Amino acid sequence: MDSRPVGIFDSGVGGLTAVRSLRALLPAEDIVFLADTARVPYGGRSAAELRGIAAGDTRFLNALGAKAVLAACGTVSSNCPETVLALAAGPACGVVAAAAREAVRVSRGGRIGVVATEATARAGAFEREILALAPGARVITHGTAELVPLAEAGRTDVNDAAVRGAVRRAAEPFRGEADTLILGCTHFPLLAEAFRLELPEAELVDSGAAGAKAMAELLRERGLLAPEGRRGGAEFFVSGSREGFARAAALFLPGGIDPARVHGADLTQK
C-alpha cells in the first residue's frame, strides 16, 4: 500500500477528464494535477519544445511526491512518452496506447478514426499503436487546432454555433468512414455530444478515461494502491490563471473545485 499521490498533467483543463475517471475507479487515491494553462495549447509546438515541456511537467509532479505519473495529454503521449517514462520518479503511462487498446476492443469493423491536435496527428503514434494491435485495421487521423481553445474557454454547448461548426469540420474526414472515433485529446470529451450528433454511427473512445484505466492497472500491478477505506483528495496546480481554471473545472468535475485547492505553478524553473 502507498498513500502518496498520483500525478497527472496536461496542457490545460482537458486532463481533468482523466482525474474524473481515476477518482471513479480508485476513490482512495490522492491526486496532484498540473494544468500548464500558461502554455496551452501544446498542439502546435515542435518536438524539441514538447520534450522540454514534458520534462518540466514531470519534474514538477516528482517534487510534489507523486508515486506515479499519467501524461493526460495526447500531444505529449504521442510525441515524447519516453521523456515522461525516463524522468518520472515512479511508473508512468500516457493516454495514446491505452486509447488505442480500447478502440481496437470496441471497433466493429476495424475502421478507426483519430481526431487529435495537429502535433499528435503528425506524430502518427495512435496509428502505430492501433496497427500493432490490429494489423488489418484502417486508421484515419485528422488534426485540428480549433477545438482546444473552445474547451479551454468553456464553450462546449452543442447549441453554440461556433462549437457545432468546429466539430463539424473536425468530423468531416470520418463521416461514413469510421465505426470508432478516438477523441485523441483529453479536451475533446467535453465536445462528445457534438461529435455524436455529427457521427451517430461511430463509437467514441475517451482518451482520458482510457489513460485513467491504464494508470489504475499499473498501480495494482506495482502494489502502489492507497489503503482502502479512505477517501482521497486532490490538489490542483496551474501555471496560468487560477480563477479561470477553477471556473472551467466545473465542466469536468461534479461540484467543481474548491478554489483553496488551486495553487500557482512556476514551470520556468529548470
C-alpha positions in Angstrom: 0.0 0.0 0.0 1.2 3.5 -0.8 -0.6 6.7 0.2 1.5 9.1 -1.9 -0.5 10.9 -4.6 -0.8 10.1 -8.2 0.5 12.8 -10.5 -1.4 13.8 -13.6 -0.6 16.6 -16.1 -2.0 18.2 -19.2 -1.6 21.4 -21.1 -4.9 22.7 -19.7 -8.2 21.7 -18.2 -8.7 18.7 -20.5 -6.7 16.4 -18.3 -9.5 16.7 -15.7 -11.3 14.0 -17.8 -8.6 11.6 -16.6 -8.8 13.0 -13.0 -12.6 12.4 -13.0 -12.2 8.8 -14.3 -9.4 7.9 -11.9 -11.4 9.2 -8.9 -14.3 7.0 -10.0 -12.0 3.9 -10.4 -9.9 4.4 -7.3 -11.6 6.8 -4.9 -9.0 6.2 -2.2 -6.2 7.8 -4.2 -4.9 11.3 -3.6 -4.2 13.2 -6.9 -2.0 16.1 -7.7 -2.9 17.6 -11.1 -0.9 20.1 -13.1 -2.5 22.2 -15.7 0.0 24.1 -17.8 -2.5 26.7 -18.9 0.1 29.4 -19.5 1.4 27.4 -22.5 -1.8 25.8 -23.8 -2.2 24.6 -26.5 0.7 22.2 -26.9 -0.5 21.0 -30.3 1.3 23.5 -32.5 4.7 23.1 -30.8 7.9 21.4 -32.1 9.1 18.0 -30.9 12.0 19.7 -29.1 9.7 22.1 -27.3 7.4 19.3 -26.3 10.3 17.3 -24.8 11.3 20.2 -22.7 7.8 20.9 -21.6 7.2 17.2 -20.7 10.4 17.1 -18.7 9.4 20.2 -16.7 5.9 18.9 -16.1 7.1 15.6 -14.9 9.8 17.0 -12.6 7.1 19.3 -11.1 5.0 16.4 -10.2 8.0 14.5 -8.8 8.7 17.4 -6.5 5.1 17.1 -5.2 5.9 13.5 -4.2 3.9 11.7 -7.0 4.3 7.9 -6.8 3.3 7.6 -10.5 2.7 10.0 -13.4 0.0 10.0 -16.0 0.6 12.2 -19.1 -3.1 13.0 -19.7 -2.1 14.8 -22.8 -2.4 13.3 -26.3 0.3 15.6 -27.7 2.9 14.6 -25.1 1.9 11.0 -25.1 2.3 10.7 -28.8 5.4 12.8 -29.3 7.7 12.2 -26.3 6.3 9.5 -24.0 9.9 8.4 -23.4 10.7 11.7 -21.6 8.0 11.1 -19.0 8.9 7.4 -18.6 12.6 8.3 -18.1 12.1 11.2 -15.6 9.1 10.1 -13.5 10.1 9.1 -10.0 7.8 6.1 -10.3 5.9 4.2 -13.0 4.4 6.3 -15.7 2.0 6.0 -18.7 0.2 8.1 -21.3 -3.2 8.1 -23.0 -2.2 7.0 -26.5 -1.6 3.3 -26.0 -4.5 3.0 -23.7 -7.0 4.6 -26.1 -5.6 2.6 -29.0 -6.3 -0.6 -27.0 -9.8 0.5 -26.2 -10.6 1.4 -29.8 -9.4 -1.9 -31.1 -11.6 -3.6 -28.4 -14.8 -1.8 -29.3 -14.4 -1.4 -33.1 -17.0 -3.4 -35.0 -15.3 -3.3 -38.4 -11.7 -2.2 -37.9 -12.3 1.3 -39.2 -10.9 3.6 -36.6 -10.7 7.3 -36.7 -8.4 9.6 -34.5 -9.3 13.2 -34.0 -6.4 15.0 -32.3 -4.2 18.1 -32.1 -2.0 18.8 -35.1 1.2 17.7 -33.3 -0.4 14.4 -32.3 -1.7 13.8 -35.8 1.8 14.5 -37.2 3.4 12.1 -34.8 1.3 9.1 -36.0 1.6 7.4 -32.6 -2.1 6.4 -32.5 -1.9 4.7 -35.9 1.3 2.8 -34.9 -0.3 1.6 -31.7 -3.6 0.5 -33.4 -1.8 -1.3 -36.2 0.5 -3.1 -33.8 -2.6 -4.5 -32.1 -4.8 -5.0 -35.2 -2.6 -5.1 -38.4 -5.7 -5.2 -40.6 -7.3 -2.1 -39.2 -7.9 1.0 -41.3 -6.9 4.2 -39.4 -7.9 7.7 -40.4 -6.2 10.5 -38.5 -7.1 14.2 -38.5 -5.5 17.1 -36.6 -7.4 20.2 -35.7 -6.4 23.4 -33.9 -9.9 24.7 -33.4 -11.2 22.5 -30.5 -8.8 23.0 -27.6 -9.3 26.8 -27.4 -13.1 26.3 -27.3 -12.9 23.7 -24.5 -10.4 25.9 -22.5 -12.8 28.8 -22.8 -15.7 26.6 -21.5 -17.5 26.7 -24.9 -18.8 23.2 -25.2 -22.6 23.7 -25.6 -23.8 21.7 -28.6 -26.1 24.7 -29.4 -23.2 27.1 -29.7 -22.8 27.7 -33.4 -19.0 28.0 -33.1 -18.8 24.7 -31.4 -21.1 22.9 -33.9 -19.1 24.4 -36.8 -15.7 23.5 -35.4 -16.8 19.9 -34.6 -18.5 19.5 -38.0 -15.2 20.4 -39.7 -13.2 18.1 -37.4 -15.7 15.2 -38.0 -15.8 15.6 -41.8 -12.9 13.1 -42.6 -14.6 10.4 -40.6 -18.1 10.7 -42.0 -19.1 7.3 -43.3 -15.5 6.1 -42.9 -15.0 5.3 -39.2 -17.0 3.0 -37.0 -15.0 4.1 -34.0 -13.5 7.5 -33.2 -10.8 8.1 -30.7 -11.1 11.6 -29.0 -7.3 11.8 -29.1 -7.0 14.9 -26.9 -8.3 14.9 -23.3 -10.1 18.2 -24.0 -12.3 16.6 -26.7 -14.7 14.5 -24.5 -16.3 17.8 -23.4 -17.4 18.0 -27.1 -18.6 14.4 -27.2 -22.3 15.4 -27.6 -21.5 17.5 -30.7 -19.4 14.6 -32.1 -22.3 12.2 -31.5 -24.6 14.4 -33.5 -22.1 14.6 -36.4 -21.1 11.0 -36.3 -24.0 9.0 -34.8 -22.7 5.7 -36.2 -19.3 5.9 -34.5 -18.4 4.6 -31.1 -16.5 7.3 -29.2 -13.4 6.5 -27.2 -12.4 8.9 -24.4 -8.6 9.0 -24.2 -8.6 10.5 -20.7 -10.8 7.7 -19.4 -8.6 5.1 -21.1 -5.5 6.6 -19.6 -7.0 6.6 -16.1 -7.9 2.9 -16.6 -4.3 2.2 -17.6 -3.0 4.0 -14.6 -5.3 2.1 -12.2 -4.0 -1.2 -13.7 -0.4 0.0 -13.3 -0.9 0.9 -9.7 -2.4 -2.5 -8.9 0.4 -4.3 -10.7 3.1 -2.5 -8.8 1.4 -2.7 -5.4 1.1 1.1 -5.2 -2.6 1.4 -4.4 -3.6 3.6 -1.5 -5.1 1.9 1.6 -8.8 1.0 1.2 -11.5 2.6 3.3 -10.3 6.2 2.9 -11.5 9.0 0.6 -8.8 10.5 -1.5 -8.4 14.2 -2.1 -7.0 16.3 -4.9 -4.8 19.4 -5.2 -4.5 21.4 -8.4 -1.5 23.4 -9.7 -1.9 25.9 -12.6 0.7 27.8 -14.5 -1.8 30.4 -15.7 -5.0 31.9 -14.3 -6.1 30.0 -11.2 -9.6 31.7 -11.3 -10.1 30.7 -14.9 -9.1 27.2 -14.2 -11.4 26.9 -11.3 -14.3 28.1 -13.4 -13.6 25.8 -16.3 -13.1 22.8 -13.9 -16.9 22.9 -13.2 -17.4 21.4 -16.7 -15.3 18.4 -15.8 -15.7 17.6 -12.1 -19.1 17.4 -10.4 -19.3 20.1 -7.8 -16.4 22.0 -9.3 -13.2 22.6 -7.4 -12.6 24.4 -4.1 -10.5 27.5 -5.0 -8.4 26.9 -1.9 -7.1 23.7 -3.5 -5.9 25.5 -6.7 -2.3 26.7 -6.5 0.1 28.5 -8.7 2.7 26.6 -10.6 6.0 28.1 -11.7 7.3 26.0 -14.5 10.1 28.4 -15.6 12.5 26.8 -13.1 14.8 24.2 -14.5 
